[in-house]
């Protein structure tokens, strides 16, 4: 039995197979419409989510399976003090696979160690968000045709953004990646990441202004400044509008640059950018369903 806690749990070759499966699902949805009949997915979400939870649920329903679960800790026995370990042992009696989001780092790992069914980490604190990373990689590979030889700009909250941390860790396994980190000093990428890049000999630069690096980018990954990760409101208000991508900034970019965003967006991307063909963040959402369908099939060892 396998779990997914971290994007690095899968080798590059296994990811290629997963993405090939996701692309086949995209092209031939009817072929997979009954693949999970009789199977149940439990979505155990201890903090709010729209895209990730509904994406998992849509993925299982598209495969012909069923969904049970809860959408916040207050509607589960966690509100009575039940541990994650006990919850997953109970859930294992009801479902065949579980997707868990939790505000505490490492909670899905604890669940996996006690679980009788595969557990997928659907986000734990500011730590990992592996299925978002799989979504990002599938989007890039599907639209660019490769997963290497890129200059990648990561912009916004690089300190707390778990999607950013996961994506960096995943991309370093591919050739000729150059990172440009775009953030205010208070939200710069953590030292452990830049230390890792130095150790691996992977090039990167850190800048404050988005405009100065736009012409160099093949991919621009923007994240929101997350109110829920701040200890005080003043810092959040001061930094939340530090970057706003608009048409003027897009005019500086390459014709084939892609703009990705894990969503939800607040106002860091102006709505006037939505109609630009290089803005692919809503396509990204659709790819998220395909990759989660592929992941469910892979972890349940179902071949179609």
C-alpha positions in Angstrom: 0.0 0.0 0.0 1.3 3.4 -1.0 0.6 6.9 0.2 1.4 10.4 -1.2 2.9 12.7 1.4 5.4 14.6 -0.8 5.8 15.1 -4.5 9.2 13.4 -4.2 7.5 10.2 -3.1 7.2 9.4 -6.8 10.3 9.1 -9.0 10.6 11.1 -12.2 9.7 8.0 -14.2 6.7 7.3 -12.0 5.6 10.9 -12.5 5.9 10.5 -16.3 3.6 7.5 -16.1 1.1 9.4 -13.9 1.0 12.3 -16.3 0.6 10.0 -19.3 -2.4 8.5 -17.5 -3.8 11.9 -16.7 -3.4 13.0 -20.4 -5.2 9.8 -21.5 -8.0 10.5 -19.0 -8.3 14.0 -20.6 -8.6 12.6 -24.1 -10.8 9.5 -23.2 -12.9 10.4 -20.2 -15.6 7.7 -21.0 -12.9 5.0 -20.8 -12.5 5.7 -17.1 -16.1 6.6 -16.2 -16.6 3.3 -14.2 -13.1 2.6 -13.1 -13.8 3.2 -9.4 -17.4 1.8 -9.1 -17.9 0.4 -5.6 -15.0 2.5 -4.2 -15.2 5.4 -1.7 -13.0 8.4 -1.2 -13.0 10.0 2.2 -12.1 13.8 2.1 -11.0 14.7 5.6 -10.4 18.5 5.5 -9.5 20.1 8.9 -9.3 23.6 7.3 -11.2 25.4 4.5 -10.7 24.5 0.9 -12.7 25.0 -2.3 -10.6 23.9 -5.2 -8.7 21.0 -3.6 -11.6 19.4 -1.9 -14.0 19.7 -4.8 -11.3 18.7 -7.2 -10.8 15.4 -5.3 -14.5 14.9 -5.1 -15.0 15.6 -8.8 -12.1 13.2 -9.6 -13.7 10.3 -7.7 -17.2 11.0 -9.1 -15.7 11.1 -12.6 -14.3 7.7 -12.0 -17.7 6.3 -11.0 -16.8 6.2 -7.2 -18.4 7.8 -4.2 -17.3 10.4 -1.7 -17.8 10.8 2.0 -16.0 13.1 4.5 -16.1 16.5 6.3 -15.1 20.0 5.2 -13.9 21.5 8.4 -12.7 20.3 11.8 -15.7 21.7 13.5 -18.0 19.2 11.8 -15.8 16.2 12.8 -15.0 14.4 16.0 -11.8 16.5 16.1 -14.0 19.1 17.8 -14.4 16.6 20.6 -10.7 16.0 20.9 -10.3 12.9 18.7 -6.8 12.4 17.4 -5.8 12.2 13.8 -4.6 8.6 14.4 -8.0 7.5 15.7 -9.9 9.4 13.0 -8.0 7.6 10.2 -8.4 4.2 11.8 -12.2 4.8 11.8 -12.2 6.2 8.3 -10.3 3.1 7.1 -13.4 1.1 8.0 -15.6 3.2 5.8 -13.5 4.2 2.7 -10.9 2.8 0.3 -8.7 5.9 0.0 -8.4 9.2 2.0 -7.4 12.8 1.0 -6.5 14.8 4.2 -5.8 18.5 4.6 -4.7 19.7 8.0 -3.3 22.9 9.4 -0.5 21.1 11.3 2.6 20.0 9.4 3.1 16.3 9.4 -0.5 15.4 10.4 -1.2 13.4 7.2 2.1 11.5 7.7 0.8 10.5 11.2 -2.4 9.4 9.6 -0.6 7.4 7.0 1.4 5.6 9.6 -1.9 4.3 11.3 -4.1 4.0 8.2 -5.4 0.8 6.6 -6.0 2.6 3.3 -3.9 4.9 1.0 -3.7 8.5 2.4 -3.1 11.5 0.1 -1.7 14.7 1.7 -4.0 17.4 0.5 -2.0 20.1 2.2 -0.4 20.3 5.7 0.2 23.7 7.2 2.9 25.7 5.3 4.7 22.5 4.5 3.6 20.5 1.5 0.8 20.5 -1.0 1.8 17.6 -3.3 -1.3 17.3 -5.4 -1.1 21.0 -6.3 2.5 20.4 -7.4 1.4 17.4 -9.5 -1.2 19.7 -11.0 1.4 22.4 -11.7 3.8 19.9 -13.3 1.0 18.4 -15.5 -0.1 21.8 -16.6 3.5 22.8 -17.6 4.2 19.5 -19.3 0.9 19.5 -21.2 1.2 23.1 -22.4 4.9 23.3 -22.9 5.7 19.7 -23.9 8.5 19.3 -21.4 9.5 19.8 -17.7 13.0 21.2 -18.1 15.0 23.9 -19.7 13.1 26.8 -18.2 13.6 30.1 -16.4 10.9 30.0 -13.7 9.8 33.1 -11.8 8.1 32.5 -8.5 6.4 35.7 -7.2 4.6 36.7 -4.0 4.6 34.9 -0.7 7.7 32.7 -1.0 8.1 32.4 2.8 4.8 30.7 3.8 3.6 29.4 0.4 3.5 25.6 0.6 2.7 25.4 -3.2 5.9 27.3 -4.0 8.1 25.2 -1.7 6.7 21.9 -3.2 7.1 23.1 -6.8 10.7 24.1 -6.3 11.5 20.8 -4.7 9.9 19.0 -7.7 11.4 21.1 -10.4 15.0 20.7 -9.2 14.9 17.1 -10.5 14.6 18.3 -14.1 17.5 19.7 -16.3 18.5 23.3 -16.9 16.1 25.0 -14.5 16.9 28.6 -13.4 14.8 30.2 -10.6 14.0 33.8 -10.2 12.5 34.5 -6.7 10.4 37.7 -6.7 9.3 38.9 -3.3 9.6 41.6 -0.7 12.4 40.9 1.8 9.8 39.9 4.5 8.4 37.1 2.3 11.6 35.8 0.7 12.1 32.1 0.1 13.4 30.3 3.2 17.2 29.7 3.6 16.8 26.0 3.6 15.6 26.2 0.0 18.4 28.5 -1.2 20.9 26.3 0.7 19.6 23.3 -1.2 19.9 25.0 -4.5 23.5 26.0 -3.8 24.3 22.5 -2.7 22.8 21.1 -5.9 24.5 23.7 -8.2 21.2 25.1 -9.4 21.2 28.7 -10.4 18.8 31.3 -8.9 18.5 35.0 -8.3 16.4 37.0 -5.9 14.7 40.3 -7.0 12.1 42.6 -5.5 10.6 44.1 -8.7 8.6 41.9 -11.1 9.1 44.2 -14.0 12.9 43.7 -14.2 12.7 40.0 -14.8 9.5 39.6 -16.9 11.3 39.5 -20.3 13.5 36.5 -19.1 10.7 34.2 -17.9 9.3 31.1 -19.5 7.0 30.5 -16.6 5.6 32.9 -14.0 4.1 31.3 -10.9 2.2 33.8 -8.7 0.9 33.2 -5.2 -1.4 35.3 -3.0 -0.2 36.8 0.3 -1.9 34.5 2.8 -3.7 36.3 5.6 -4.0 33.0 7.6 -0.2 32.6 7.8 0.4 36.0 9.4 0.6 36.7 13.1 -0.6 40.3 12.8 -3.0 42.1 10.5 -0.7 45.1 10.0 2.0 43.1 8.2 -0.6 41.4 6.0 -2.2 44.7 5.0 1.2 46.2 4.2 2.3 43.3 2.0 -0.9 42.0 0.4 -0.8 44.3 -2.6 2.9 44.3 -3.1 2.5 42.6 -6.6 -0.3 43.1 -9.0 0.1 41.5 -12.4 -1.6 43.6 -15.1 -1.6 44.1 -18.9 1.3 46.6 -18.8 3.5 44.0 -17.0 2.3 41.2 -19.3 3.4 43.3 -22.3 7.0 42.9 -21.1 6.8 39.1 -21.2 7.6 36.6 -24.0 4.8 35.6 -26.3 4.9 32.0 -25.1 5.4 32.6 -21.3 2.8 30.9 -19.1 1.2 32.4 -16.0 0.2 29.9 -13.3 -1.5 30.5 -10.0 -2.6 27.8 -7.5 -5.7 29.9 -6.6 -7.6 31.4 -4.8 -6.6 34.7 -6.3 -7.3 37.9 -4.3 -6.1 40.8 -6.4 -2.5 39.8 -7.3 -3.6 39.2 -10.9 -5.8 41.8 -12.4 -8.9 40.4 -14.1 -7.8 42.1 -17.3 -5.1 39.4 -17.6 -7.7 36.6 -17.6 -8.3 36.9 -21.4 -4.6 36.7 -22.2 -3.8 33.3 -23.8 -0.7 33.0 -21.6 -2.9 33.1 -18.5 -3.5 29.4 -17.8 -4.6 29.3 -14.1 -8.1 28.2 -14.9 -6.8 25.5 -17.2 -4.6 24.5 -14.3 -7.8 23.8 -12.2 -9.0 21.4 -14.9 -5.6 19.6 -15.0 -5.9 19.2 -11.3 -9.0 17.0 -11.7 -7.2 14.8 -14.3 -4.1 14.4 -12.2 -6.1 13.5 -9.1 -8.1 10.9 -11.1 -4.8 9.4 -12.2 -3.4 9.5 -8.7 -6.5 7.7 -7.2 -6.3 5.0 -9.9 -2.5 4.6 -9.3 -2.8 4.3 -5.4 -5.7 2.0 -5.7 -3.8 -0.1 -8.2 -6.7 0.0 -10.7 -5.7 -0.5 -14.4 -8.1 0.4 -17.1 
